[in-house]
Amino acid sequence: MEDVVLLADPKTPAWDFAKKIQDYIYKTREEEIHLCKLEMTHFRDKENLPYVPENIRKKDVYLIQSSNKRPNDWLAELILTKDLCRSADVNDLIYVLPYIRYQRQDRKDKSRVPISTRAIADAISPGLKRIITMDLHSPEIENAYHIPLDNLHSFPQLVKHLRENHNSDLENLAVISPDKGGVGRADALKKRLVKTEKHYSSDNYSLAMTIKLRDKPGSIEDMFLNGDVNGKNIIIVDDICDSGDTLLWSARLLKANGAKKLLAYTTHALFTKGTKEILDTFDVFITSNTHYDSKKNRGDIEVIDMTSTFAEAIYRAQKGLSVSKLFE
């Protein structure tokens, strides 16, 4: 893969993410990929000015972009770097976006609001060959993109982690969706757990959800439980943990209804309110490294490394192989 370049900002977590992808492909496929620095400079008024010091002409460039930035900087850098690469006459440009910003507003829930997912897709898609991401907020988001979008699944790595580290906690387990929109996600995890079952029957797993009522965006007015959790271990599964309020409300409601051990998993951990209350509430909290920054968030949080999944997807995309085979 001598004509392939991984591009990342060395001052962000994306650099370590890209380095692990590079190492994985070399160790498992014996293929070398060059890792190139994306230098992000700024004018005095804080306008972004990306710069690549190396020649990338006629290369297939995979930009690994960190979401651990202010959302507006994240977007501006994607747009400007795309123009940089097109001006440098790269062969193909592929965005590797472990967590895509602005994806929660995927429909109009009231008058005079944007459909942010569509606006972002329109802004970043033109000129790209494809986008590789993980665990979109909803499957319908793919419809906003008119280029190939590989939505990778984190559940294979999550189930492997659970089997290796928390197998005893999976006995008599209820998989919980913290809202009705995530029921499909929770059901997918339940089915994968059943598929990898060795010691218990499929009756070992049940499905439930909490239903939240909001009085305004980001604020919960009330919450109700649909399902039986009495005497069961539970795992709440969600794609994004922003403030953590939904998970905390769910945990209190589940405990009040007789739940035993509390586990939680979110793919993209933003932790905008920190982690203290989360760690005080849950027995086990698991996330991935799609967004989580260990330098900013300290505590007893279990972080699953997803770089092998992204590395396999990049390798397969480059070689014209099936990406979906990763999740069968």
N, C-alpha and C positions, 0 to 999 in steps of 0.2 A: 504493500500500500504506500509506495513511495510518492505518489502524487496526492496523498491525503494529508491535510494539516488540521490539527486541533488548535483552536484559537481561544485564549482565555486571558482574563485580566489577573495578573499575579498578585494584585493587592486585595483580591476577593476570594471567598471560599470556592469559586469556580476553578481556580488554578489547581487546588488539591484534588477536586473532583475530576478535572481533566487528566491530571497526572495518574490517578488511579485507573482511569479508562485506558490510558496509554500502556501502563504496566500490565493490565489484565490482558489486553490483546496480544502483547508481546509474549506473555507467559503461556497463554492458552492456544494461540494461533501461530506463534512464532513469526508475527508480522510486525514490522516497525512503523510507527506513525510519528511524525514530527509534531512536537508541541511548541507552539509559537506564542509569543507574548503580544497581548493587546494592551498597549499603554494608553491609559485614560488620563489625559491632561485637561486643564480647565483654564478658561479665560478668567480675568479678575472678577467678573460678575457671575462666576460659577457656571457659565455655559460649558458644555462638554465638548471635548475635541479628541476623539479617538485617533490612535496612530499605531500602525504596524511597522516595526523597523525592518522586517525581512521581506524578501521578494515572495509574493504568493501568486504570481501570475500563472494562470492555467492549472491551478491546484483545485482540488475538491476541499472546500473549507467547511469544517464543522465548528461553529461558534458555540462554545459552552458559556452560557450567560447566567450569572448569579442573580437570584431574586432578593438577595440580602442588601438591597439598595432601596432608596425611596422609590415608590412606584413610578413617579414621573421621570426620574433619572434612568430607571430600568428601560422604560419605553423609548426615551430619547436616544439612549446608547444603541438600542437595537436598530433604530431608523438610521442613525448616523453611520454605524458600522456597516450596515448593508450598503449604503452609498459608497463608503470607503472600499469595500470589497468589489463592488461592481466597477468602480473607477480603476481598481487595480487589475481588472480583467481576469478575475478568478473563473475557473471552469464552472463549478456549481457551488452554491452556498446553501448550507443546511443549518438551521437553528436547533440547538439542543437546549431546551428550556425545561429543566426539571420541574419547576413550578411556574405556570403562566399567570402573570398578574392580570387584574381586571376581569376575572372570569366569573365572579359571583353574580353580576348583574347580567343574566343571560336572557331576560325577557322584560317586557314592560309590565310592571306590577301596579303602575299608576300613570297618570298623564304627565307628559313633559319630563320624562327621564330618558337617558340614553340606554340603548342596548349595548353595554360596554364590550361584551365579548365580540360582537359584530364589528364595532368600531376598531378594536385592536386588531382583529383579523384583517380588516381592510387596510390598516396602516402598515402591518409588518409582512403580509404575505407576498405582495407583488415582487417578483425578482428572486424569490426563494425556490429551491427545488423541493424541500420538504421541511417539516418540523417534527422533532421528537420530544415528547413530554411524558408526564406520568400522572395518572389518576386525575383526570379532568373533573371539575365540579359536577358536570352532568354530561352524559354522552351526546346530547344534542348540540353541544358546543362545536363538535367536529363539523357540523353543517355550515358553520360560519366561514370555514376555510375552503378555498377553491384550489388548494394544493394538497398533496398527500400529507396527512398528519398521523403519526404513530403515537397512539395513546397507550403507553406501557402500563402494565398492572403491577402493583406492589405486593399483592396478596401471596404470590408464590414465595417470596422472600419472607413475608410476615409469618406464614404458616410454618415454614422451615424454622424460623426463630422461635415460634411458640413450641413446636415439637421438641426442639433441642433444649429449651430453657424453662418452659412452663407447662410441660406435658401433664403433670398432675393437676394443674389448675383447669384443664380442659374437660375434666370429668363433670358431668351434669352442668353443661355450659349453656347459657343463653347469650346469643349474639344480638346486640342492641343497635338499632338505628336511632340517632338522637333527633330525627325528624322524618316526616313521611317521604321527603325527597331522597333520602338515603337508604330506603328499604331495599332497593335493588342491590346496592353495595353490600349491605349486611347479609343479604341472601346469598350473594356470590361468595362471601367469606365462609358462610355456613356450609355451602356445597363443597368448597375446597377442603374444609376440615373433614367433612364426611369422606371425601375421596381419599384422604390420606390416613383414615382411621385404621387402627390396628387392634386396639384393646377394647373398644366399646362399640356398640351398635350405633346406627344413625339416629336412634331415639335419644342418644346422649346429648343431642344438640337441639335447641329450640330457637325461635326467632321472636323478637318483640321490638316495640318502638315506643319512644316518647314523642308526644305531640306538643309542640310549643306554640304559644300565641304571642305575637309581638305587638307592642304598642308603637314602636318605631324601629327603624333599622338598627341592629346591634343591641336591642334592648328586649328582654323577655318579660311578658306580663304574667303568664301562667303556663303550666305544663301538666300534661296528663300521660298516664301509662296505658298502653294497649298491649296486653300479654301478661303471662305469669312468670315471675322471677323469684318467687318465694323459695328459699333454700337452695338457690342456684348460684354458682359462680357466673359472673357476667364479663363480657368484653364489649365495650362501646366502640364502634368503628365509625370514623368520619374522615373526610378528605382534608379538611382544614381546621386547625385550632387557631383562632384569632385571639380573642380575649380569653377564651376558655369558659365563658359563662354558660354556654349551652351544655358542655360536658359536666360542669359543676351542678347545674340544675338537675340534669339527668341522674347524676350520681346520688344526690340527696333523695330524689324521688324513688330510685331503685332501692336504696337502703331502707327507706320507709316502708317499702313493700316486701321486705324480707330477703333481699339479695345478700349473698355472702361476700366472696372476694371480688374486688373491683379492679378490672383491667381496662385500659383504654389504648386505642391506637388511632393516630391521625397521620396521614402521609406528610402533610405540609404543616410544620409547627411554627407559627408566627410568634406566639407567646407575647402579644402586645401588652399584656398586664403582668408579665413575668411568670415564674413557675412555682412560687411558694405555695399558693393555695391548691394548685393542681397536685403537687407532690404530697401535701397534707391530706388530700381527699382520696387519692387513688392508691391502691396497693402496688400497682404496676402501671407505669406510663411508658408507651412505646411510640417512637416516631421514626422517620427516615431522615436521611441527610439531603433530601431535595431542597430544603430551605434551612433546616436547623443549623445554627452556628454555635459550636461548643465553646467558643471564646466569649460569647455574649450570654449564654445560658448555661449555668452550672447547676448541678444537682443530680439526683439519682434517676436520670432518664435514660432509657435504653434506646440506642440509636442504631437502626439497621442501615447498613451501607448498600445503596442501590446502584453503585457504579458498575458492578458486573452486568446488571440488566441493561444499562445504557450502553455499555461496551459491546455486548452481544448485538443489540439493536443497530448500533453504528456499523459493526462488522457485516451484519446481514444486509443492511441497506446498501452498503458499498459493493457487496458481492452479488447483489440481486437475489438474495435468499429471502425466504419467508420470515417476517418478524413475528407473526401470530403463532408460529410454532413454539415460540418461547413459553407460551402460556397454556399449552395443551396438557 
